[in-house]
Amino acid sequence: MTDPSHSDGAESRIANALDGTSWVRAGLYASLFVIAVLYLLPLWSAIATSLKTVTGFANTAPFVPPGFDQFTLDAWSSAWETLNPSIINSAMFVIPATIIVPILGSLAAFGLTITNWRGQLALYTLFIAGIFVPLQSVLVPLSIIWSNASVEATLASLGPLNVWELPYTQRYQAQFIELAVTHIAFGIPLATLLFRSHYKDMSEEMIEAARLEGVSIYRIYLNIVLPLSRPVFVVVMILAFTTIWNDLLFALVLVSNPAAEPVTVTFSGIAGAKVQQFNTIMAGGFLTALPTLIVYVLFTRQFAEGFSQTGA
Amino acid sequence: MDETNEVSTNDRTTLTGLLGPITRRFRRNEFLQSLPFLLVPTLLLGVFVYGSILWNVVLSLTDFRGFGNPDYSSLDVELYQQMLNDPTFITAAKNTVLLMGGFTAVCLIVGLGLAILIDREIRFEGSLRTVYLLPMSLSFVVTSIFWAWMFNPSNGVVNYLLRTAGLDFLANDWFGDPATQLWAIMIALVWQFSGLAMIIYLAGLRKIPTEQYEAAQLDGAPVWIRYLKVIVPQLKTSTFSAIVILLLFSLKAFDFIYVLYGVNPGPGADILPVMMYREAFDANNWAYGSSIAVVLLLATFAAIVPYLYYQHKKDLL
């Protein structure tokens, strides 16, 4: 906040303009606080329920904390038992995709910024328009592509090597590659947009200096642009991680082997099946959401910045 | 915009501009120069996004269904005609427009209200923003279940509060009753995304110079009139981008509805994204599913293209 026009008046500009008395101010705090409680109520009720026994949540209001005789961690341990393989499955494709999306987005954005050739604007338009493609419009082709591509068989016959004979490999893991590649393709457009809006505004002097020394554009990218892209990398990784971890639709369509199910699919399954076990379901909801919640709490600012730039 | 801002905007040279001298040296092979950067991302986009979209359009013209392979020998728009006479499609389309429009409008209003409240030099601003934005970090899969618990007919918080307030007659099976389910879904989605609208509006409010607030202070009109007349009109850009982003997220409401109702939400909560999935992956009417997807794509781009054009004109892309 180095904006000089705000520096003197900022602290008091609207406060002065609108708040005549201190009780108006108290009312403001009270309403903001009440709204915050309303926003937290669904989460709080879910936490409270997840810590109660079945009779506990059936006989108390959902937002009342569990009493001594109702308190139990059984729901959490039973939810963990069901979800833990799927949480590992999710991590297996979400983490690689989260790393690759910003790399490819940064490369594309740099390639679309530094050079100038005919058709470049058209290509850039296609990259940006990709942000707005409803996933439904590719689902049928994607399911055909991936059921014919047989990643599993390809990996079994990579020259002399059969990947599935390596330690710690399971054939169903081929599905993680399908999911990762698909999510990466759909993550690139937004990543490109965010990187490009950063590259457009990059400082002149450094590039100028590099130019005078006759540095190639590859060196400019590696030595100048990439180190300066770190904050955008953080933002793009957070968006990619949150979006891909939270996805249900691609997983429903692409995952045919139940052993490869990501956590969103497994959780939606137990939510449907264990009809009356609300404590286990709520605990499962938190376990499903935990990784993205942690990322959110650690990087709230970047999370807000990234998602509010989604539409440029 | 104050002076310093204007100067920095004018001085801001694009990378393309300042690299002019270098790139001129390679002018003839600039395309080749950019190739190593663009090749992989373009291929991925070409196959999985645009290739798939085109293929999907072709599939929608076949009558591919059941098992086996699509027959590309006779292409026609028959399924689109069938769609217009399909009452399920009409209902789902109406619900989609209602849900997306209502969700976006209410999100904007709530977000603007929160932004105005929070932009008054209050303490704990950071914590409050964190709380209001928090639901957005959750998956639809999780929020739908949390709200199913909130709206639970016997034990849910909403009905509990209504009964406590003596309003028993209002207690309802909110997600189950066809008359209320779409509105209940909308409430949950607004809860999840109004924080984002708040963040966008807050950024917009902070760009408005102090003088504007002072000008608004001078005439004796009530606070809210001053806001409506002076401040809100300046938030046009924020409103546009908020609408686009919210529409984008509302398209993903599929996850929310699928977790609550499966593939058959019934006429009260059916939306096109769910109908597309049901036709293609449940009923194996692949071509019909594809044609619904084409309609969804066209509708989205009808809404988005003017915005992208506007952004392009303002050199914001």
Boltz contact constraints between the chains, C-beta under 6 A:
constraints:
  - contact:
      token1: [A, 4]
      token2: [B, 4]
      max_distance: 6.0
  - contact:
      token1: [A, 5]
      token2: [B, 2]
      max_distance: 6.0
  - contact:
      token1: [A, 5]
      token2: [B, 209]
      max_distance: 6.0
  - contact:
      token1: [A, 5]
      token2: [B, 210]
      max_distance: 6.0
  - contact:
      token1: [A, 9]
      token2: [B, 210]
      max_distance: 6.0
  - contact:
      token1: [A, 11]
      token2: [B, 121]
      max_distance: 6.0
  - contact:
      token1: [A, 13]
      token2: [B, 210]
      max_distance: 6.0
  - contact:
      token1: [A, 13]
      token2: [B, 213]
      max_distance: 6.0
  - contact:
      token1: [A, 14]
      token2: [B, 120]
      max_distance: 6.0
  - contact:
      token1: [A, 14]
      token2: [B, 213]
      max_distance: 6.0
  - contact:
      token1: [A, 15]
      token2: [B, 120]
      max_distance: 6.0
  - contact:
      token1: [A, 15]
      token2: [B, 121]
      max_distance: 6.0
  - contact:
      token1: [A, 17]
      token2: [B, 213]
      max_distance: 6.0
  - contact:
      token1: [A, 17]
      token2: [B, 217]
      max_distance: 6.0
  - contact:
      token1: [A, 18]
      token2: [B, 223]
      max_distance: 6.0
  - contact:
      token1: [A, 32]
      token2: [B, 117]
      max_distance: 6.0
  - contact:
      token1: [A, 32]
      token2: [B, 128]
      max_distance: 6.0
  - contact:
      token1: [A, 36]
      token2: [B, 128]
      max_distance: 6.0
  - contact:
      token1: [A, 36]
      token2: [B, 131]
      max_distance: 6.0
  - contact:
      token1: [A, 39]
      token2: [B, 131]
      max_distance: 6.0
  - contact:
      token1: [A, 39]
      token2: [B, 132]
      max_distance: 6.0
  - contact:
      token1: [A, 42]
      token2: [B, 146]
      max_distance: 6.0
  - contact:
      token1: [A, 42]
      token2: [B, 150]
      max_distance: 6.0
  - contact:
      token1: [A, 45]
      token2: [B, 157]
      max_distance: 6.0
  - contact:
      token1: [A, 46]
      token2: [B, 146]
      max_distance: 6.0
  - contact:
      token1: [A, 61]
      token2: [B, 160]
      max_distance: 6.0
  - contact:
      token1: [A, 62]
      token2: [B, 157]
      max_distance: 6.0
  - contact:
      token1: [A, 63]
      token2: [B, 157]
      max_distance: 6.0
  - contact:
      token1: [A, 104]
      token2: [B, 40]
      max_distance: 6.0
  - contact:
      token1: [A, 104]
      token2: [B, 41]
      max_distance: 6.0
  - contact:
      token1: [A, 107]
      token2: [B, 37]
      max_distance: 6.0
  - contact:
      token1: [A, 108]
      token2: [B, 38]
      max_distance: 6.0
  - contact:
      token1: [A, 108]
      token2: [B, 41]
      max_distance: 6.0
  - contact:
      token1: [A, 110]
      token2: [B, 37]
      max_distance: 6.0
  - contact:
      token1: [A, 111]
      token2: [B, 34]
      max_distance: 6.0
  - contact:
      token1: [A, 111]
      token2: [B, 37]
      max_distance: 6.0
  - contact:
      token1: [A, 111]
      token2: [B, 38]
      max_distance: 6.0
  - contact:
      token1: [A, 113]
      token2: [B, 15]
      max_distance: 6.0
  - contact:
      token1: [A, 113]
      token2: [B, 16]
      max_distance: 6.0
  - contact:
      token1: [A, 114]
      token2: [B, 19]
      max_distance: 6.0
  - contact:
      token1: [A, 115]
      token2: [B, 30]
      max_distance: 6.0
  - contact:
      token1: [A, 115]
      token2: [B, 33]
      max_distance: 6.0
  - contact:
      token1: [A, 115]
      token2: [B, 34]
      max_distance: 6.0
  - contact:
      token1: [A, 116]
      token2: [B, 16]
      max_distance: 6.0
  - contact:
      token1: [A, 117]
      token2: [B, 30]
      max_distance: 6.0
  - contact:
      token1: [A, 117]
      token2: [B, 31]
      max_distance: 6.0
  - contact:
      token1: [A, 130]
      token2: [B, 45]
      max_distance: 6.0
  - contact:
      token1: [A, 130]
      token2: [B, 49]
      max_distance: 6.0
  - contact:
      token1: [A, 132]
      token2: [B, 300]
      max_distance: 6.0
  - contact:
      token1: [A, 132]
      token2: [B, 304]
      max_distance: 6.0
  - contact:
      token1: [A, 133]
      token2: [B, 49]
      max_distance: 6.0
  - contact:
      token1: [A, 134]
      token2: [B, 251]
      max_distance: 6.0
  - contact:
      token1: [A, 134]
      token2: [B, 296]
      max_distance: 6.0
  - contact:
      token1: [A, 134]
      token2: [B, 297]
      max_distance: 6.0
  - contact:
      token1: [A, 134]
      token2: [B, 300]
      max_distance: 6.0
  - contact:
      token1: [A, 136]
      token2: [B, 273]
      max_distance: 6.0
  - contact:
      token1: [A, 136]
      token2: [B, 276]
      max_distance: 6.0
  - contact:
      token1: [A, 136]
      token2: [B, 293]
      max_distance: 6.0
  - contact:
      token1: [A, 136]
      token2: [B, 296]
      max_distance: 6.0
  - contact:
      token1: [A, 137]
      token2: [B, 53]
      max_distance: 6.0
  - contact:
      token1: [A, 137]
      token2: [B, 56]
      max_distance: 6.0
  - contact:
      token1: [A, 137]
      token2: [B, 293]
      max_distance: 6.0
  - contact:
      token1: [A, 137]
      token2: [B, 297]
      max_distance: 6.0
  - contact:
      token1: [A, 138]
      token2: [B, 52]
      max_distance: 6.0
  - contact:
      token1: [A, 140]
      token2: [B, 56]
      max_distance: 6.0
  - contact:
      token1: [A, 140]
      token2: [B, 59]
      max_distance: 6.0
  - contact:
      token1: [A, 140]
      token2: [B, 280]
      max_distance: 6.0
  - contact:
      token1: [A, 140]
      token2: [B, 286]
      max_distance: 6.0
  - contact:
      token1: [A, 140]
      token2: [B, 289]
      max_distance: 6.0
  - contact:
      token1: [A, 140]
      token2: [B, 290]
      max_distance: 6.0
  - contact:
      token1: [A, 141]
      token2: [B, 52]
      max_distance: 6.0
  - contact:
      token1: [A, 141]
      token2: [B, 55]
      max_distance: 6.0
  - contact:
      token1: [A, 141]
      token2: [B, 56]
      max_distance: 6.0
  - contact:
      token1: [A, 142]
      token2: [B, 52]
      max_distance: 6.0
  - contact:
      token1: [A, 182]
      token2: [B, 48]
      max_distance: 6.0
  - contact:
      token1: [A, 185]
      token2: [B, 44]
      max_distance: 6.0
  - contact:
      token1: [A, 185]
      token2: [B, 48]
      max_distance: 6.0
  - contact:
      token1: [A, 185]
      token2: [B, 49]
      max_distance: 6.0
  - contact:
      token1: [A, 188]
      token2: [B, 41]
      max_distance: 6.0
  - contact:
      token1: [A, 199]
      token2: [B, 15]
      max_distance: 6.0
  - contact:
      token1: [A, 200]
      token2: [B, 14]
      max_distance: 6.0
  - contact:
      token1: [A, 201]
      token2: [B, 12]
      max_distance: 6.0
  - contact:
      token1: [A, 202]
      token2: [B, 15]
      max_distance: 6.0
  - contact:
      token1: [A, 204]
      token2: [B, 13]
      max_distance: 6.0
  - contact:
      token1: [A, 204]
      token2: [B, 18]
      max_distance: 6.0
  - contact:
      token1: [A, 207]
      token2: [B, 18]
      max_distance: 6.0
  - contact:
      token1: [A, 211]
      token2: [B, 22]
      max_distance: 6.0
  - contact:
      token1: [A, 246]
      token2: [B, 139]
      max_distance: 6.0
  - contact:
      token1: [A, 248]
      token2: [B, 141]
      max_distance: 6.0
  - contact:
      token1: [A, 248]
      token2: [B, 255]
      max_distance: 6.0
  - contact:
      token1: [A, 249]
      token2: [B, 254]
      max_distance: 6.0
  - contact:
      token1: [A, 264]
      token2: [B, 139]
      max_distance: 6.0
  - contact:
      token1: [A, 264]
      token2: [B, 141]
      max_distance: 6.0
  - contact:
      token1: [A, 267]
      token2: [B, 141]
      max_distance: 6.0
  - contact:
      token1: [A, 268]
      token2: [B, 141]
      max_distance: 6.0
  - contact:
      token1: [A, 268]
      token2: [B, 259]
      max_distance: 6.0
  - contact:
      token1: [A, 271]
      token2: [B, 145]
      max_distance: 6.0
  - contact:
      token1: [A, 278]
      token2: [B, 149]
      max_distance: 6.0
  - contact:
      token1: [A, 281]
      token2: [B, 145]
      max_distance: 6.0
  - contact:
      token1: [A, 285]
      token2: [B, 142]
      max_distance: 6.0
  - contact:
      token1: [A, 285]
      token2: [B, 145]
      max_distance: 6.0
  - contact:
      token1: [A, 288]
      token2: [B, 142]
      max_distance: 6.0
  - contact:
      token1: [A, 289]
      token2: [B, 138]
      max_distance: 6.0
  - contact:
      token1: [A, 289]
      token2: [B, 142]
      max_distance: 6.0
  - contact:
      token1: [A, 292]
      token2: [B, 137]
      max_distance: 6.0
  - contact:
      token1: [A, 293]
      token2: [B, 137]
      max_distance: 6.0
  - contact:
      token1: [A, 296]
      token2: [B, 137]
      max_distance: 6.0
  - contact:
      token1: [A, 300]
      token2: [B, 130]
      max_distance: 6.0
  - contact:
      token1: [A, 304]
      token2: [B, 133]
      max_distance: 6.0
  - contact:
      token1: [A, 304]
      token2: [B, 199]
      max_distance: 6.0
  - contact:
      token1: [A, 307]
      token2: [B, 196]
      max_distance: 6.0
  - contact:
      token1: [A, 308]
      token2: [B, 199]
      max_distance: 6.0
  - contact:
      token1: [A, 308]
      token2: [B, 200]
      max_distance: 6.0
  - contact:
      token1: [A, 310]
      token2: [B, 245]
      max_distance: 6.0
  - contact:
      token1: [A, 311]
      token2: [B, 241]
      max_distance: 6.0
  - contact:
      token1: [A, 311]
      token2: [B, 244]
      max_distance: 6.0
  - contact:
      token1: [A, 311]
      token2: [B, 245]
      max_distance: 6.0
  - contact:
      token1: [A, 312]
      token2: [B, 311]
      max_distance: 6.0
  - contact:
      token1: [A, 312]
      token2: [B, 316]
      max_distance: 6.0
  - contact:
      token1: [A, 312]
      token2: [B, 317]
      max_distance: 6.0
